[in-house]
Amino acid sequence: MEQIIIVMVFGFLSGFVDAIAGGGGLISIPALLLINLPPALVLGTNKLASTMSSMTSSINYFRSGHVKFGFLKWAIPLIAAGSASGAILVSAIPAEFLKPVISVLLVLITLRTVLKKKQTEKAERTRTLSFPAKLGMAFLLAVIGFYDGFFGPGTGSFLIFSFYLMGHDFVTAAGNAKVVNFVTNVSALAAFLIFGLVNFQYGLLMGLSMIPGAYLGSRLAIKKGNAFVKPIFLMMTLTIVGKQVFDMLNH
């Protein structure tokens, strides 16, 4: 019973935070480790729950008009392929080799966000990207998808920043990020299912508890706007940076 309570409480918190600013894996993955789930099953089980959460958030953002499919239409196949590849390689390649890169990028993300002048609350005007720039962004999203496939925590924050670079405000960036995150979760989940690396009992319990958290978090983000999303995004980014640095220093 204690394990069920842990899974559901932390699942709700994970879904809530992830729907707003990404980084929900920093809550859900430790929770699955806390209940002594075998490490080989943790990532796959988390993907099952995260898929349910990201689907809920995606629907909310889409209904509110905060999802722009123009660029995503042809980038999604690359993203899905990257995520599936990451999941397939999860048992062969240690995730630790990406941690220094992740930490540096997150520090840069935080500095740029803090130093950037305050955005207006007016509807964003998406930048017109050149073809090479679109290819570069698609490649970046594919790399993030790969990272999500074999590790995961921090993916949402990376995606939000990627769409922020394209000219979207934080709410629309979060909406696009959740759609992409849903795609990466589904692709990685398919691979984990093939290899039998999913615990359905805990995955479904956590996913069911993530759904109300994701619904509430995305509704608050849509209602409150950039002023609400930005500080939570910064808080989660700093948390991810702190965890990565702590892990490297204590490796």
C-alpha positions as semicolon CSV with decimal commas, in nm:
position;residue;x (nm);y (nm);z (nm)
1;M;0,000;0,000;0,000
2;E;0,287;0,235;0,085
3;Q;0,436;0,182;-0,261
4;I;0,106;0,266;-0,429
5;I;0,077;0,590;-0,232
6;I;0,434;0,691;-0,325
7;V;0,373;0,619;-0,694
8;M;0,045;0,811;-0,708
9;V;0,150;1,114;-0,501
10;F;0,475;1,165;-0,689
11;G;0,300;1,085;-1,015
12;F;0,056;1,373;-0,962
13;L;0,338;1,614;-0,876
14;S;0,539;1,500;-1,176
15;G;0,248;1,547;-1,416
16;F;0,172;1,893;-1,275
17;V;0,527;2,024;-1,303
18;D;0,600;1,860;-1,637
19;A;0,290;2,010;-1,801
20;I;0,411;2,360;-1,714
21;A;0,787;2,356;-1,756
22;G;0,914;2,004;-1,819
23;G;1,141;1,815;-1,582
24;G;0,873;1,583;-1,445
25;G;1,112;1,290;-1,478
26;L;1,315;1,435;-1,192
27;I;1,017;1,349;-0,971
28;S;0,876;1,030;-1,126
29;I;1,201;0,837;-1,187
30;P;1,331;0,873;-0,826
31;A;0,985;0,766;-0,705
32;L;1,004;0,445;-0,909
33;L;1,353;0,380;-0,776
34;L;1,228;0,447;-0,422
35;I;0,980;0,158;-0,441
36;N;1,268;-0,074;-0,538
37;L;1,157;-0,130;-0,894
38;P;1,445;-0,299;-1,082
39;P;1,652;-0,031;-1,258
40;A;1,602;-0,198;-1,596
41;L;1,228;-0,141;-1,565
42;V;1,235;0,214;-1,431
43;L;1,277;0,400;-1,762
44;G;1,024;0,188;-1,949
45;T;0,767;0,210;-1,670
46;N;0,819;0,584;-1,648
47;K;0,763;0,611;-2,025
48;L;0,424;0,442;-1,994
49;A;0,315;0,689;-1,726
50;S;0,469;0,987;-1,907
51;T;0,287;0,899;-2,228
52;M;-0,046;0,925;-2,046
53;S;0,061;1,256;-1,890
54;S;0,192;1,417;-2,210
55;M;-0,121;1,315;-2,400
56;T;-0,337;1,496;-2,143
57;S;-0,125;1,812;-2,158
58;S;-0,110;1,803;-2,540
59;I;-0,489;1,789;-2,568
60;N;-0,528;2,088;-2,333
61;Y;-0,272;2,302;-2,513
62;F;-0,413;2,207;-2,855
63;R;-0,769;2,297;-2,757
64;S;-0,653;2,636;-2,630
65;G;-0,476;2,715;-2,958
66;H;-0,125;2,701;-2,810
67;V;0,011;2,441;-3,052
68;K;0,160;2,542;-3,388
69;F;0,188;2,244;-3,622
70;G;0,357;2,419;-3,916
71;F;0,714;2,320;-3,835
72;L;0,619;2,002;-3,652
73;K;0,454;1,835;-3,951
74;W;0,782;1,732;-4,107
75;A;1,001;1,736;-3,795
76;I;0,795;1,477;-3,603
77;P;0,920;1,172;-3,803
78;L;1,282;1,265;-3,720
79;I;1,190;1,320;-3,357
80;A;1,013;0,983;-3,334
81;A;1,308;0,807;-3,496
82;G;1,550;0,972;-3,253
83;S;1,345;0,868;-2,952
84;A;1,304;0,508;-3,065
85;S;1,679;0,486;-3,134
86;G;1,757;0,614;-2,786
87;A;1,530;0,356;-2,625
88;I;1,685;0,073;-2,827
89;L;2,036;0,178;-2,721
90;V;1,947;0,234;-2,355
91;S;2,101;-0,096;-2,243
92;A;2,419;-0,051;-2,448
93;I;2,516;0,315;-2,399
94;P;2,554;0,474;-2,053
95;A;2,344;0,787;-2,013
96;E;2,624;0,951;-1,811
97;F;2,818;1,059;-2,120
98;L;2,551;1,319;-2,196
99;K;2,537;1,469;-1,848
100;P;2,820;1,723;-1,887
101;V;2,670;1,845;-2,216
102;I;2,323;1,862;-2,061
103;S;2,450;2,067;-1,768
104;V;2,630;2,320;-1,989
105;L;2,330;2,363;-2,217
106;L;2,093;2,408;-1,925
107;V;2,317;2,673;-1,771
108;L;2,316;2,861;-2,103
109;I;1,939;2,824;-2,124
110;T;1,895;2,969;-1,777
111;L;2,130;3,263;-1,838
112;R;1,964;3,353;-2,167
113;T;1,617;3,336;-2,014
114;V;1,712;3,547;-1,712
115;L;1,896;3,812;-1,915
116;K;1,639;3,836;-2,193
117;K;1,414;4,139;-2,169
118;K;1,064;4,072;-2,043
119;Q;0,835;3,936;-2,313
120;T;0,506;4,103;-2,380
121;E;0,184;3,908;-2,331
122;K;0,077;3,972;-2,690
123;A;0,043;3,678;-2,926
124;E;0,384;3,570;-3,039
125;R;0,500;3,606;-3,397
126;T;0,688;3,293;-3,496
127;R;1,013;3,367;-3,668
128;T;1,040;3,279;-4,035
129;L;1,317;3,023;-4,044
130;S;1,537;2,961;-4,345
131;F;1,555;2,605;-4,478
132;P;1,900;2,543;-4,319
133;A;1,765;2,677;-3,990
134;K;1,468;2,440;-4,012
135;L;1,703;2,150;-4,074
136;G;1,911;2,255;-3,776
137;M;1,606;2,277;-3,551
138;A;1,479;1,939;-3,674
139;F;1,819;1,785;-3,598
140;L;1,820;1,944;-3,252
141;L;1,473;1,805;-3,179
142;A;1,582;1,461;-3,304
143;V;1,880;1,470;-3,066
144;I;1,651;1,568;-2,779
145;G;1,422;1,282;-2,882
146;F;1,718;1,044;-2,869
147;Y;1,808;1,171;-2,521
148;D;1,447;1,125;-2,409
149;G;1,445;0,770;-2,540
150;F;1,731;0,643;-2,326
151;F;1,729;0,875;-2,026
152;G;1,462;1,145;-2,019
153;P;1,471;1,391;-1,726
154;G;1,490;1,749;-1,851
155;T;1,354;1,670;-2,199
156;G;1,054;1,899;-2,158
157;S;1,274;2,193;-2,058
158;F;1,498;2,140;-2,362
159;L;1,196;2,126;-2,591
160;I;1,043;2,441;-2,444
161;F;1,367;2,629;-2,496
162;S;1,396;2,498;-2,854
163;F;1,056;2,639;-2,945
164;Y;1,133;2,955;-2,751
165;L;1,432;3,003;-2,982
166;M;1,195;2,979;-3,277
167;G;1,007;3,284;-3,153
168;H;0,718;3,134;-2,957
169;D;0,620;3,269;-2,618
170;F;0,660;3,037;-2,319
171;V;0,301;2,909;-2,321
172;T;0,303;2,818;-2,691
173;A;0,654;2,677;-2,653
174;A;0,521;2,458;-2,372
175;G;0,228;2,349;-2,590
176;N;0,454;2,250;-2,880
177;A;0,693;2,083;-2,638
178;K;0,419;1,862;-2,495
179;V;0,310;1,746;-2,841
180;V;0,670;1,657;-2,927
181;N;0,716;1,496;-2,586
182;F;0,408;1,282;-2,650
183;V;0,563;1,164;-2,977
184;T;0,897;1,082;-2,812
185;N;0,722;0,902;-2,528
186;V;0,513;0,686;-2,762
187;S;0,815;0,598;-2,978
188;A;1,033;0,509;-2,680
189;L;0,749;0,320;-2,510
190;A;0,706;0,101;-2,818
191;A;1,073;0,002;-2,799
192;F;1,058;-0,062;-2,424
193;L;0,750;-0,282;-2,472
194;I;0,930;-0,488;-2,736
195;F;1,213;-0,555;-2,490
196;G;0,972;-0,623;-2,201
197;L;1,099;-0,333;-1,993
198;V;0,764;-0,204;-1,861
199;N;0,594;-0,277;-1,529
200;F;0,228;-0,225;-1,614
201;Q;0,101;-0,220;-1,255
202;Y;0,309;0,075;-1,144
203;G;0,320;0,238;-1,487
204;L;-0,058;0,255;-1,513
205;L;-0,100;0,365;-1,150
206;M;0,152;0,644;-1,195
207;G;0,004;0,740;-1,531
208;L;-0,348;0,762;-1,390
209;S;-0,221;0,990;-1,112
210;M;-0,024;1,200;-1,364
211;I;-0,334;1,274;-1,572
212;P;-0,505;1,509;-1,320
213;G;-0,168;1,669;-1,242
214;A;-0,101;1,729;-1,611
215;Y;-0,453;1,863;-1,665
216;L;-0,427;2,109;-1,376
217;G;-0,073;2,217;-1,467
218;S;-0,152;2,281;-1,834
219;R;-0,475;2,465;-1,750
220;L;-0,288;2,693;-1,508
221;A;-0,015;2,759;-1,765
222;I;-0,272;2,850;-2,030
223;K;-0,470;3,070;-1,791
224;K;-0,180;3,247;-1,620
225;G;0,040;3,292;-1,928
226;N;0,412;3,367;-1,958
227;A;0,442;3,531;-1,616
228;F;0,343;3,199;-1,458
229;V;0,535;2,959;-1,685
230;K;0,869;3,142;-1,700
231;P;0,965;3,130;-1,328
232;I;0,865;2,764;-1,299
233;F;1,067;2,689;-1,613
234;L;1,368;2,862;-1,455
235;M;1,318;2,679;-1,125
236;M;1,305;2,338;-1,296
237;T;1,605;2,423;-1,514
238;L;1,812;2,518;-1,210
239;T;1,699;2,199;-1,035
240;I;1,810;1,989;-1,331
241;V;2,145;2,169;-1,345
242;G;2,196;2,118;-0,971
243;K;2,116;1,748;-0,993
244;Q;2,346;1,692;-1,290
245;V;2,635;1,872;-1,121
246;F;2,574;1,684;-0,793
247;D;2,570;1,349;-0,974
248;M;2,893;1,426;-1,160
249;L;3,074;1,540;-0,844
250;N;2,964;1,227;-0,657
251;H;3,022;0,981;-0,939
